[in-house]
Every structure is written in C-alpha cells, then in structure tokens.
Amino acid sequence: MKPFIPHKLPVKHLKWEKFQRILGPANRAVARYDGLLQSIPNPSVLLSPLITQEAVLSSKIEGTQATLEEVLRFQANPQKEVKHYNDIREIINYRKAMGHAIHELDKRPLNLNLIKAMHSILLDSVRGQNKARGKFRTIQNWIGKPGTPIEEARFVPPAPLKLPDYLHEFENYIHTEDADTLVQTAVIHAQFEILHPFIDGNGRIGRILIPLYLYTKNILHQPMFYVSAYMEENREEYYARLKGISDHNEWEEWILFFLKAVDTQARRNTEKAQKILNLYNSLKLRIVESTHSQYALPALDSLFNLGIFTSSDFQKNSGIPKPSNARIIATLRNENIINTLEESSGRKPAIYIFQSLINIVSE
C-alpha cells in the first residue's frame, strides 16, 4: 500500500448545502455553552474535573482503562502499585499538555512548535516515550492491527519526506479564515489525523486541537470543550468517517459526523456545566453558615478543583491554615458534603471524595 497523498487545504468543492440543517444548531449550541462559561466564576476551578474527564475519555479511545475516580484518587495519593498506573500517567500527561498549550496561547499562536511541545509533554515517561517524543516523524508509519505489515495496513499516512511540506500547508490553514469555523475545525482535526505526523500520540493531540482552535478563533472564551465522549461512544463511526476521507474523498460525511458530535457535546457540556454551577451556588451559603469561617469560599473552590483529596492536598490547594483546614474538613464530613473514601492508616492519610461533583461529571 502506498503512502496517502493528502488533499490540499482548504478543501475544494465542499457541498455546503449538506451541512445547512446541522450547522446552525451546532453553532448556536456552542454559543450557548460559551455564554454559560462566561457566567461561571473561575471556570478553570469549577470545571476542573470535566477537563480531567475529557483526558480520561480521549485516552480511552486509544485503549486506556482508567476511570475519572481512579485518576483523581491517584492524584490525591500517588503510588505505582495502583491498578492502571500507566494509564493514569498518560491521562495526567494529557491534561498537562492541554494546560501548557492554554498558557502558551496567551503569548503565541497555535502553531507546529506548540503542537510538538504538547506532544513532548503527552509522552513524557509513559508508553511511546522513546518514539521521537516532541518530534515529527522521519520514518514511514502505518495504521493496522498490532504486527500488521505495511502491505496489509488499514491506512498508510503521507511519506516522511513530503511531511514537512504538508505540515507547513496545515499550519497555514490554521491561520486562515474558512467559511465556517466549526467546519474548519472538522477539517483541521481530520487533516491532522491523516498526516499522522508523530509516531505515537496523534489521536490525542488531534483531539486537544479541537478546543484550542475554537479558543484561538474566539468561538470559546475558555478552551474548555469536551468532545471525546461522543467520539468514544461512536468510536467505530469516528474511525470509519476519517477513513472515508482517504478512501473515497468523503469530506462531507466526515464533517457531518463532526458537526453532530459538536452539537451533541455542546448541549451535554452546557447541561453538566449548569449542574456544576447550581451545585456550587447551592453549597456556597451552606458552607459559609456551617463552617463560620473566613475560609469558607476557598474551601468551596478547592472542593470543585480537587474532587478527591487528602487533608494536605486540600490545605495546599486552598491556602487555609492547618488548624482551620482540619476543622473545615471535619465540618464538611459532618454535613455529608464530603465522604471518606479511604480511612487513614499509619502514615497513609485519609482520602475524601466530593461525591456530588463526581456523579455529575461521570454522567
């Protein structure tokens, strides 16, 4: 099988009439979600577990098994002996790569160097770390079942000698204005997966690009858009629609799938974010009245930021002095706002869970 020659960008001769029924609703759903994001005080704190859940689901598409609760529990008490340790490390790296990109976008545009930096973080000390981490490939890769020879591959990405030219065109397209930003995002994600510029980690980097691109285009005021749930639920169609581009030039079918994913997830994201905001507001007065503490609001923010934590995690995150911290945690337990996930044992600290939040995020 010969390496695929990717289509030129922008994609020519798209039948835009195919998108009209879904394009309006998808754009409105994203706009409603962004409006809610703008109304949330400190969304990076309140929606922190949603960001981790996106990392969990995007990594799950690539075969990881760890759950949101396992990741949060590990962050509260890191140890190599836990089940799915390697999966958890990959998920944490995904979130770090995303965080690095968000920070960098305040200083520079979304470009190939930033994509390489994200890849370097994604594969740090995990599976694939020896596969040219942070570097575009200089060898031919192919997609198929493990051990499949290139002759029987499902897809052979572009040849490495031509890859720099294709990536340059890809970067130029990121910085142009196409007729619709959501359609352009669909093209960007698909083209990245078709180029498959890294030896490993392409799927996850490609999905990170989705919220980052919407953020750079001011469609989102925060780069928080979680589309991996839909793609994980519809994994077979996700791969089939991408393959349809390389096999039959079926760009419209891929874009329709992507727009449906965005529309569906924008509605779900709005619903979840609203539930989290409602939970935050309902607990605000309750925690103030039950703790009688000047640190009530930092404590509330830390509940949402952490989800699962030890007493020292909570103190470090909130900045509450140690005596007040212990008193507030005791009050939160007595009020059944948090529960004990693991009792303390010897030097091992107790681990607490904010179950109401985990339930919303895991829905």
PLY file of the C-alpha trace (Angstrom):
ply
format ascii 1.0
element vertex 363
property float x
property float y
property float z
element edge 362
property int vertex1
property int vertex2
end_header
0.00 0.00 0.00
1.39 3.41 -0.99
1.56 6.41 1.36
-1.55 8.58 1.12
-1.28 11.94 -0.63
-3.42 14.35 1.43
-5.92 16.75 -0.07
-4.94 20.39 -0.43
-6.34 22.81 2.12
-8.79 24.42 2.09
-10.88 21.50 0.81
-12.32 22.42 -2.58
-15.86 21.83 -3.84
-17.50 21.05 -0.50
-21.26 20.61 -0.87
-22.21 23.14 1.80
-25.92 22.50 1.40
-25.36 19.14 3.13
-24.38 20.96 6.33
-27.14 23.56 6.49
-29.54 21.56 8.68
-26.92 20.89 11.40
-24.60 23.90 11.03
-26.96 26.48 12.57
-27.97 24.35 15.58
-24.33 23.32 16.22
-23.10 26.93 16.18
-25.97 28.03 18.44
-25.31 25.16 20.87
-21.63 26.13 21.11
-22.58 29.81 21.58
-24.97 28.89 24.43
-22.27 26.81 26.06
-19.76 29.65 25.74
-22.28 32.07 27.23
-22.60 29.82 30.27
-18.80 29.52 30.51
-18.54 33.30 30.64
-21.04 33.44 33.51
-19.13 30.92 35.65
-16.76 32.44 38.20
-13.30 30.95 37.64
-14.35 28.14 35.24
-10.88 26.56 35.31
-11.55 25.77 39.00
-15.21 24.81 38.85
-14.89 22.71 35.70
-11.56 21.14 36.62
-12.95 17.58 36.87
-14.57 17.99 33.44
-11.14 18.74 31.98
-9.79 15.56 33.60
-12.78 13.58 32.32
-12.01 14.78 28.78
-8.45 13.49 29.23
-9.84 10.17 30.50
-12.20 9.71 27.54
-9.78 10.89 24.85
-7.17 8.46 26.19
-9.80 5.70 26.42
-10.26 5.91 22.64
-6.59 4.87 22.42
-7.10 1.90 24.74
-6.57 3.14 28.32
-8.83 1.69 31.03
-8.51 4.12 33.96
-11.62 5.93 35.21
-12.05 9.52 36.37
-12.27 8.38 40.01
-9.06 6.35 39.68
-7.20 9.35 38.25
-8.43 11.74 40.96
-7.71 9.18 43.68
-4.17 8.71 42.31
-3.58 12.47 42.29
-4.60 12.53 45.96
-2.25 9.67 46.82
0.26 8.86 44.02
1.69 5.34 44.14
2.98 2.95 41.48
1.16 -0.04 42.96
-2.28 1.17 41.85
-4.20 -0.59 39.11
-3.91 1.13 35.71
-0.87 3.12 36.87
0.48 3.57 33.33
-2.93 4.59 32.00
-3.29 7.16 34.76
0.10 8.66 33.96
-0.94 9.05 30.31
-4.17 10.78 31.32
-2.36 13.17 33.66
0.09 13.98 30.85
-2.83 14.71 28.53
-4.12 17.26 30.99
-0.63 18.76 31.45
-0.20 19.08 27.66
-3.55 20.83 27.44
-2.64 23.16 30.32
0.71 24.03 28.75
-0.96 24.91 25.45
-3.56 27.11 27.15
-0.80 29.00 28.96
1.27 29.39 25.80
-1.65 30.64 23.68
-1.63 33.84 25.74
1.83 34.52 24.27
1.96 32.90 20.85
-0.30 31.50 18.13
-1.32 27.88 17.70
1.49 26.54 15.53
3.64 23.49 14.79
6.17 24.26 17.53
3.41 24.38 20.14
2.00 21.10 18.83
5.44 19.50 19.21
5.74 20.87 22.76
2.35 19.37 23.65
3.44 16.02 22.21
6.63 16.07 24.29
4.56 16.52 27.46
1.97 13.93 26.40
4.56 11.14 26.04
6.79 12.10 28.98
7.76 8.94 30.93
4.89 6.85 29.51
4.19 4.38 26.68
5.67 5.81 23.49
8.26 7.97 25.27
11.04 6.52 23.09
9.14 7.16 19.84
10.63 10.54 18.87
8.83 12.41 21.64
8.20 16.04 20.66
9.44 15.49 17.09
7.67 15.00 13.81
8.38 11.59 12.33
11.15 10.97 9.81
10.08 7.39 9.10
7.04 5.82 7.45
4.29 4.75 9.83
1.04 2.89 9.15
-2.21 2.03 10.89
-3.41 -1.52 11.39
-3.70 -4.26 13.97
-0.53 -4.81 16.05
2.03 -6.71 13.98
0.33 -5.92 10.67
2.85 -5.44 7.82
2.55 -2.26 5.77
1.15 -4.26 2.84
-1.92 -5.14 4.95
-2.26 -1.77 6.69
-5.66 -0.11 7.07
-4.08 3.25 6.27
-0.59 4.47 5.34
-0.06 8.17 6.20
1.91 10.52 3.92
5.57 9.77 3.19
8.03 11.32 5.70
9.98 13.22 3.03
6.83 15.09 1.99
5.52 15.54 5.54
7.23 18.93 6.25
5.51 20.47 3.20
2.13 19.07 4.21
2.58 20.30 7.78
3.51 23.78 6.52
0.28 23.86 4.50
-1.63 22.58 7.55
-0.21 25.38 9.73
-1.10 27.99 7.09
-4.67 26.69 7.03
-4.93 27.04 10.82
-4.20 30.74 10.39
-6.66 31.36 7.54
-10.39 32.11 7.66
-12.62 29.47 6.10
-16.35 29.94 5.53
-17.34 28.48 8.93
-15.16 27.90 11.98
-16.78 24.62 13.06
-16.36 23.19 9.57
-12.76 24.42 9.57
-12.21 22.73 12.94
-13.53 19.48 11.46
-11.08 19.77 8.57
-8.17 20.60 10.88
-8.81 17.59 13.12
-9.21 15.21 10.18
-6.18 16.52 8.29
-4.02 16.17 11.39
-5.09 12.54 11.81
-4.47 11.91 8.09
-0.97 13.42 8.27
-0.29 11.37 11.42
2.86 13.46 11.96
4.03 11.65 15.10
4.96 8.02 15.56
2.58 7.82 18.55
0.00 10.06 20.23
-1.62 11.51 17.09
-5.22 10.85 18.12
-4.91 12.56 21.47
-3.04 15.59 20.11
-5.63 15.86 17.33
-8.46 15.97 19.86
-6.66 18.53 22.04
-6.51 20.78 18.96
-10.32 21.00 18.81
-10.95 23.23 21.88
-7.65 25.06 21.37
-8.62 26.06 17.85
-12.11 27.18 18.88
-10.43 29.27 21.59
-7.99 30.91 19.18
-10.93 31.83 16.91
-12.85 33.38 19.86
-15.69 30.89 19.44
-14.92 29.92 23.03
-13.70 32.37 25.67
-12.16 29.45 27.58
-10.53 26.49 25.79
-12.87 24.05 27.51
-14.85 21.94 25.08
-15.19 18.24 25.70
-15.97 16.29 22.52
-14.22 12.98 23.26
-17.27 11.47 24.98
-19.18 11.42 21.70
-16.20 10.10 19.76
-15.59 7.38 22.32
-19.25 6.33 22.25
-19.17 6.29 18.42
-15.60 5.08 18.02
-16.23 2.80 15.04
-18.03 5.52 13.07
-15.37 8.07 14.11
-12.64 5.94 12.54
-14.81 4.97 9.57
-15.59 8.61 8.72
-11.90 9.54 8.87
-11.05 6.54 6.67
-13.79 7.58 4.26
-11.81 10.75 3.52
-8.67 8.85 2.48
-10.55 6.02 0.72
-13.32 7.90 -1.08
-12.76 11.65 -0.53
-15.86 11.70 1.70
-15.21 15.04 3.36
-18.90 15.95 3.67
-19.72 12.73 5.56
-16.84 13.35 7.98
-17.87 16.99 8.53
-21.49 15.96 9.17
-20.29 13.45 11.78
-18.07 16.07 13.41
-20.83 18.71 13.49
-23.21 16.23 15.08
-20.54 15.43 17.68
-20.05 19.14 18.43
-23.80 19.83 18.59
-24.43 16.85 20.90
-21.49 17.59 23.18
-22.18 21.33 23.35
-25.64 20.52 24.73
-24.25 17.94 27.15
-21.44 20.26 28.21
-23.94 23.05 28.86
-26.10 20.74 30.96
-23.17 19.47 33.01
-21.63 22.91 33.49
-25.02 24.25 34.61
-25.43 21.40 37.11
-21.94 22.09 38.48
-22.70 25.81 38.77
-26.01 25.03 40.52
-24.20 22.72 42.95
-21.61 25.42 43.62
-24.26 28.05 44.31
-26.34 25.72 46.49
-23.32 24.90 48.66
-21.96 28.43 48.96
-24.31 29.64 51.71
-24.44 26.22 53.36
-20.66 26.04 53.80
-20.44 29.65 54.99
-23.12 29.00 57.64
-21.84 25.59 58.73
-18.13 26.48 58.99
-18.49 30.06 60.29
-15.09 30.57 58.69
-13.47 33.33 56.67
-12.01 30.49 54.59
-15.40 29.10 53.53
-15.10 30.22 49.89
-11.51 29.00 49.37
-12.70 25.68 50.83
-15.63 25.61 48.41
-13.37 26.29 45.41
-10.99 23.54 46.48
-13.83 21.01 46.64
-14.59 21.64 42.98
-10.97 21.90 41.91
-9.94 18.60 43.50
-12.98 16.31 43.74
-10.93 13.69 45.63
-8.23 14.76 48.09
-6.30 14.31 51.31
-6.27 16.92 54.05
-2.84 18.16 52.96
-4.00 18.42 49.30
-6.95 20.48 50.46
-4.79 22.78 52.55
-2.23 23.25 49.77
-4.90 23.98 47.18
-6.94 26.34 49.34
-4.18 28.08 51.31
-6.18 27.60 54.53
-4.06 27.45 57.73
-3.65 23.94 59.12
-5.89 24.21 62.24
-8.72 25.82 60.25
-8.24 23.28 57.46
-8.75 20.32 59.81
-11.81 21.96 61.36
-13.39 22.72 57.96
-12.85 19.17 56.68
-14.46 17.79 59.84
-17.45 20.09 59.30
-17.76 19.09 55.63
-17.81 15.43 56.70
-20.39 16.04 59.42
-22.58 17.85 56.89
-22.21 14.92 54.46
-20.84 17.29 51.83
-17.79 15.04 51.56
-17.36 11.36 52.42
-14.36 9.32 53.47
-13.15 7.24 50.55
-10.26 5.63 52.46
-9.65 5.82 56.19
-6.20 6.83 57.41
-3.83 4.01 58.27
-0.40 4.54 59.80
1.37 7.14 57.66
-1.25 6.80 54.95
-3.64 9.77 55.10
-7.41 9.58 54.79
-8.80 10.28 51.33
-12.04 12.23 50.91
-14.45 12.41 47.98
-16.86 15.13 46.90
-19.33 12.58 45.51
-21.98 15.03 44.29
-19.50 16.56 41.87
-18.09 13.21 40.69
-21.62 11.99 39.97
-22.35 14.96 37.69
-19.08 14.69 35.81
-19.39 10.92 35.36
-22.96 11.01 33.99
0 1
1 2
2 3
3 4
4 5
5 6
6 7
7 8
8 9
9 10
10 11
11 12
12 13
13 14
14 15
15 16
16 17
17 18
18 19
19 20
20 21
21 22
22 23
23 24
24 25
25 26
26 27
27 28
28 29
29 30
30 31
31 32
32 33
33 34
34 35
35 36
36 37
37 38
38 39
39 40
40 41
41 42
42 43
43 44
44 45
45 46
46 47
47 48
48 49
49 50
50 51
51 52
52 53
53 54
54 55
55 56
56 57
57 58
58 59
59 60
60 61
61 62
62 63
63 64
64 65
65 66
66 67
67 68
68 69
69 70
70 71
71 72
72 73
73 74
74 75
75 76
76 77
77 78
78 79
79 80
80 81
81 82
82 83
83 84
84 85
85 86
86 87
87 88
88 89
89 90
90 91
91 92
92 93
93 94
94 95
95 96
96 97
97 98
98 99
99 100
100 101
101 102
102 103
103 104
104 105
105 106
106 107
107 108
108 109
109 110
110 111
111 112
112 113
113 114
114 115
115 116
116 117
117 118
118 119
119 120
120 121
121 122
122 123
123 124
124 125
125 126
126 127
127 128
128 129
129 130
130 131
131 132
132 133
133 134
134 135
135 136
136 137
137 138
138 139
139 140
140 141
141 142
142 143
143 144
144 145
145 146
146 147
147 148
148 149
149 150
150 151
151 152
152 153
153 154
154 155
155 156
156 157
157 158
158 159
159 160
160 161
161 162
162 163
163 164
164 165
165 166
166 167
167 168
168 169
169 170
170 171
171 172
172 173
173 174
174 175
175 176
176 177
177 178
178 179
179 180
180 181
181 182
182 183
183 184
184 185
185 186
186 187
187 188
188 189
189 190
190 191
191 192
192 193
193 194
194 195
195 196
196 197
197 198
198 199
199 200
200 201
201 202
202 203
203 204
204 205
205 206
206 207
207 208
208 209
209 210
210 211
211 212
212 213
213 214
214 215
215 216
216 217
217 218
218 219
219 220
220 221
221 222
222 223
223 224
224 225
225 226
226 227
227 228
228 229
229 230
230 231
231 232
232 233
233 234
234 235
235 236
236 237
237 238
238 239
239 240
240 241
241 242
242 243
243 244
244 245
245 246
246 247
247 248
248 249
249 250
250 251
251 252
252 253
253 254
254 255
255 256
256 257
257 258
258 259
259 260
260 261
261 262
262 263
263 264
264 265
265 266
266 267
267 268
268 269
269 270
270 271
271 272
272 273
273 274
274 275
275 276
276 277
277 278
278 279
279 280
280 281
281 282
282 283
283 284
284 285
285 286
286 287
287 288
288 289
289 290
290 291
291 292
292 293
293 294
294 295
295 296
296 297
297 298
298 299
299 300
300 301
301 302
302 303
303 304
304 305
305 306
306 307
307 308
308 309
309 310
310 311
311 312
312 313
313 314
314 315
315 316
316 317
317 318
318 319
319 320
320 321
321 322
322 323
323 324
324 325
325 326
326 327
327 328
328 329
329 330
330 331
331 332
332 333
333 334
334 335
335 336
336 337
337 338
338 339
339 340
340 341
341 342
342 343
343 344
344 345
345 346
346 347
347 348
348 349
349 350
350 351
351 352
352 353
353 354
354 355
355 356
356 357
357 358
358 359
359 360
360 361
361 362
